[in-house]
Amino acid sequence: MVSPPFRGIEVGSNEGSKNFKRGVKIGSAYSERMAPGKSKKMTSQLNNDPQQQAAAVMDSDGQVGATPPALPTPIPDRVAALRGVELLQGLTEEEYRWLASHGTERTASHRAVVVRENEPAHHLNIILQGEVNVHRANSGSVSLFIGRTARVTGKLPFSRMKFWGATGYSSGHLWVLDIHEDLFPAMLAAIPAMAQICVSLLLDRVRDFSRADLQAEKLVALGQLAANLSHELNNPASSAQRAALSLSSKIDKDVELCRLGRLFRSDEELAGYAGWTERSLESIKNQSTPEVAAANPLSASDREQQFIEWLEAHHVPDAWAVAPALAQANLPLTSLDELASIVHPGAVPAAVASFANSLNARSMVAAVSDSSSRIFNIINSIKDYSYMDQAPIQDVDLVQSLENTLALLRPRLQQMVIVRDYEPGIPAITAYGGELSQVWTALIENAIDATKGRGTLKLITRLQGDMAFIDIWDDGVGIEPALSSRIFEPFFTTKPLGQGLGLGLDLVRRILSKHFGSVAMQSSPHSTCFQVRLPLDRPQIY
């Protein structure tokens, strides 16, 4: 894992306070040695210090950078400062002098650039005085880490760090000693204890940052999942609410029903109307769905106009309000002619209006039922996606796991073409089901971002020997060859500022490594494929 440049200390912690105070004392002692009796004057005139003037050098971006002081600090003063570094306590005088004589000093005033994000990392840094606040471009103004006085940080021996993962700025006056990576073998030979010190630092970094990275990625995934669910649940919930509110107005028709009953001249006429109603509802129910769905808006409008004309011809009030329910139900006009032949003309307007009102009520009940079913299906998809109320290790159906992820990401996939090529007969694999869902989510979301939500997404599963292969392909912009080797690094992202933390693919890599699987990527313009490989049956590894 590539380690970020600085291991942070909690702001306001006892450890940080002690280190800060120690740094102030070191700085004061240093000032006294450089100019006895003038430390207060030098403190008040910090900007006139020749070291400060030397540090005020602009870099290529026009920002002040940390530079070597104009007057190098004497070796004894460097040794005195190194003795205040907690991790280096216990070294011999010769070992302190080796660090002091082989290190390169840099000083800086407030807000100077100490390290820059994405630039090559070559030095181990020992902060002798001051603080370094580290920010990442995608994290805004929030400090990710704080390197304080008496800290060992930066690139360490045995580390795979190649580039700085963030930009570090000095906070106040900074005094730092750099050891170049070319000197690491000589340093470990001259100071054997540095091997244990550096390994301990690396282990702390891996533990602390792995935990922080995983938590940050989970929060990002949770936010995206919440947004998707909010969109998915809002539509059926709103539909059910509207239908329920309208339904109450349709069922409160006692007066109209009593008036209709009084309009019938005989029980035979009432029975005829009831029989016609039953036959018409059965006819509507038995209609083939494709024929109804095939009707385009223009033909539906023409059909509604035909009903309006029939209703007006039979003196039905508010024909424009009654006709839509009859047209949407696809009721034949011949059914209305049959009704007119069963009841006398005076009862036709009320009978037709009552029947249309009944159709509206049934339609709203169907809307509530359909919306409830959609909500229930979404909840089931969430449970299947997260393997809720189940043991962490599951026999995972890969195809179903992919489909559950597609269901949750449906709002972002509405304008994409999804091609499924699933090989039948792939057996379930033993895995952490919820974590595999995170893998599919990260890879599919990358495809959505690459195509801006308007391209083609292809999912392919196949079996080869004892391995399951899952390909997730898109026709987006592709990944530049120069960046291909870095996409799985933590905090590396090609997304615009504020749109990605660079943790998704690193999380994918770590989850698949946990399952003894792997992930590979091939990309060219308009063709990017992430291939996941998973062993079929490895229960013993869990």
C-alpha positions, 0 to 999 in steps of 0.5 A: 500500500502506498503510504501518505507522506505524513502520519497525523496526530490528533489536534489538541492531543497531549502528545501533540502538545508535548511535541509542540512545546518541545519544538518551541524549546528546541527553537529557543535553544537554537536561537540562543546558540546562534545569537546569545542574548538576542533570542527575543529580538530574533523571535520578534523579528522573525521575518528578518532572519536570513534563514527566513529570507532564504526560504522565501523562494517562489516555485514554478507555480508562484508559491513560496517553497521551503529551501535550505537556509542561507547559513547552515545550522552548526552540527551540534545544534542539529544534534541538540534538535534531533535529541528532542525527537522521541522516536530517535531517543536512545541513539548514540552520539555518533548516530545523531551526528551521522543524521545531522551531517548527512541530512539536508536542512530546509526552512520556511515561513508560514504557508510555504510549500514543503511537499507537493501532491503527485511529485516524486517522493525522495526524502525522509523528513525529520521535523525539528521545529514547526508544523506541516498541514497536509491537504489533498486537492480533492479534500478541500480546505480540511487538513488531512494530516498534521506533522508536528515538531519532533516527528519522523515522516515522509518516505521511509526505507522499505516503503513503496511510496513513489509520489507524494499523496498530498501537498504539505504547507508549513504552519508558522516557522518550519525547520526540517531535516531531509535524508535522501533515499540514496542514503537509506542503505548507508543510514541503516548500516550506520544506525541499525536501530533505524530499521526497527524505527522505520518498520514500526512507522510503516506498520502504524501507517498501514494500520491507521490509514487502512482503517481511515481509507476504508472508513472514508470509502464506506462513507462515500459509498453510503452517501451514493447508496443513500442518494440512489435509494432516495431517488428510487423510493421517492417515485413509488412513494409519491405515486402511492401518496397521490393515489391514496389522496385521490382515492378518498375523494372517489369513494366518498360518493354515497349521495351519488350512489343513492341518487343513481339507485333512485333513477332506476325504474325497476329492480330488473333495470338495476340488475341489468346495470349491475350485470353490465358493470360486471361484464365490462370490468371482466372485459377490461381485465381480460384485455391483452396488455401488449395491445393496450401498451401499443397505443400511442399518445395520438391514438389515445387522444383520438379515442378519448375524443370519441368517448367525449362525443358519445357522452355529449350525445347522451347528455352526460355532464362534464363529458371531458372529465368522465371520458379519460377513465373510459379511454384509459380502460380501453372500454369498447364504445359498443359497451356504452351502447349496450348500457344505453339499451339496458337503462332508460335515457334519464339514468344513462348520465349518472350510470356512466359517471358512476362507472367511470368513477369506479374505474378511477378508484380501481386504477388508484388502488392498482397504483398503490399496490404497484407502488408498494410492490416496487418499494418492497422489491427495492427493500429486498434488493437492499437486503440482498445487496448488503446480505442483511441479517446473514452471516458475513461469509456466504455462498454468493451467486455472482450473477444475482450479486451483479443484478442486485447492484444494478438494481440499486444503481438504476437511477444512474443507469436509465440512459445507458444500454446494459448488455448481459452475457452471463455464462449459465451454470457458474456455481456459487462462490464462498465469499464475503457477499457484502464486500463483493457488492462494494466491488461491483458498485465501484467498478460499475460507477466508474463505467457510469462516470466514464460514459457520463451515464449515456454509454454502453455497459457490458457485464460478462461472466464466465468459468475457466478452470477453478476461477470465475471471470467477471468482466465489466466493460464500458465504451467511455473515454478510456484511461491514458496509458501513462495513468494505467499503472497508478489507478489502483493507488490509494488517493489517486483519481482522474475525476474532477476536484471534489468528485472522487477520493481515489479510494474506490479502486484501491478498495476493490484491490484490497477486497479481492486480495482478501478473497485470493482474487485479482483485478486487471484493467485494459483500456483504449479509447471507447473500450475499457474493461476491468476483469475480476478473477475469483477462486470458486471454492476457497472456504479454508482461507476465511 
